[in-house]
Amino acid sequence: MKKIFIVVSFLLLAACATEAEYRRYVNNTYIGMSEDELLAAEGIPTKKYSTKNKKYFDYKRSYYDRSIGKRLTCTNTYILVNGMVEDVTFRGNNCVKTPDNIFNM
């Protein structure tokens, strides 16, 4: 029983670490980037909308992983103020940093 608890705890910590790594990667890469630089790096957004002084660019990536029988997704929302990325949020079940490719999709 103790072994199972240790393995499960390790896996949960590993999952948190990869999401934390992803957050660090996204923040370090995109915060402060201009709108033109973002578009050059990411392409045309999946969805975009704006308010009086902010723009929101969504980029959704997803694929079906046959090995686990599940669709994996990650949507990044870049929040721009005065033409610069001020913040990035993300949601989905595959917003993790991988060694070979950040989105791997």
C-alpha positions in Angstrom: 0.0 0.0 0.0 2.8 2.4 0.9 4.5 1.7 -2.5 1.2 2.6 -4.4 0.9 5.8 -2.4 4.5 6.8 -3.2 4.1 6.1 -6.9 0.8 8.0 -7.1 2.3 10.9 -5.2 5.3 11.0 -7.5 3.1 11.0 -10.6 1.0 13.8 -9.2 4.1 15.9 -8.4 5.5 15.2 -11.9 2.2 16.4 -13.5 2.3 19.6 -11.4 6.0 20.1 -12.3 5.3 19.9 -16.0 2.4 22.3 -15.8 4.6 24.7 -13.8 7.3 24.3 -16.4 4.7 25.1 -19.1 3.6 28.2 -17.3 7.2 29.4 -16.9 7.9 28.7 -20.6 4.9 30.5 -21.8 5.4 33.5 -19.5 9.1 33.8 -20.3 8.6 33.4 -24.0 5.5 35.6 -24.7 5.1 38.2 -22.0 6.3 41.5 -23.4 6.1 40.3 -27.0 4.5 42.7 -29.5 1.3 41.7 -31.4 3.3 41.4 -34.6 5.8 39.2 -33.0 3.0 37.0 -31.5 1.4 36.7 -34.9 4.7 35.8 -36.5 5.4 33.1 -33.8 2.0 31.6 -33.5 0.1 32.4 -36.7 -3.5 33.4 -37.1 -5.4 32.9 -33.8 -8.2 30.3 -33.5 -10.4 33.0 -32.1 -9.9 36.7 -31.2 -11.9 39.3 -29.4 -11.3 42.7 -27.8 -12.6 45.1 -25.2 -12.0 48.8 -25.0 -8.3 48.5 -24.2 -7.5 44.8 -24.4 -7.2 42.2 -27.1 -7.5 38.5 -26.5 -6.0 35.9 -29.0 -6.9 32.3 -28.5 -4.7 29.5 -29.9 -6.2 26.0 -29.6 -4.3 22.9 -30.3 -5.7 19.4 -30.0 -5.1 16.0 -31.3 -6.5 12.5 -30.6 -4.0 10.2 -28.8 -4.9 6.7 -29.8 -2.6 5.1 -27.2 -4.8 6.5 -24.4 -8.1 6.8 -26.4 -8.5 10.5 -25.6 -8.5 13.9 -27.2 -5.7 16.1 -25.8 -6.1 19.9 -25.9 -4.5 23.1 -24.8 -5.8 26.6 -25.5 -3.6 29.6 -24.8 -5.2 33.0 -24.4 -2.8 35.9 -25.0 -4.0 39.1 -23.4 -2.6 42.2 -25.2 -2.6 45.7 -23.8 -1.3 48.6 -26.0 -0.1 46.0 -28.6 2.0 44.0 -26.1 1.4 40.6 -24.5 0.7 41.4 -20.9 -0.5 38.0 -19.7 -1.1 34.4 -20.9 -3.7 32.0 -19.6 -4.2 28.4 -20.6 -6.7 25.7 -20.2 -7.0 22.1 -21.3 -5.8 18.6 -20.4 -2.5 18.8 -22.3 -1.0 22.2 -21.2 2.4 20.7 -20.2 5.9 21.3 -21.3 7.5 18.3 -23.0 11.2 18.0 -23.7 11.0 17.8 -27.5 8.2 20.1 -28.4 6.1 22.4 -26.2 2.8 21.5 -27.9 3.8 18.2 -29.5 0.6 18.3 -31.6 
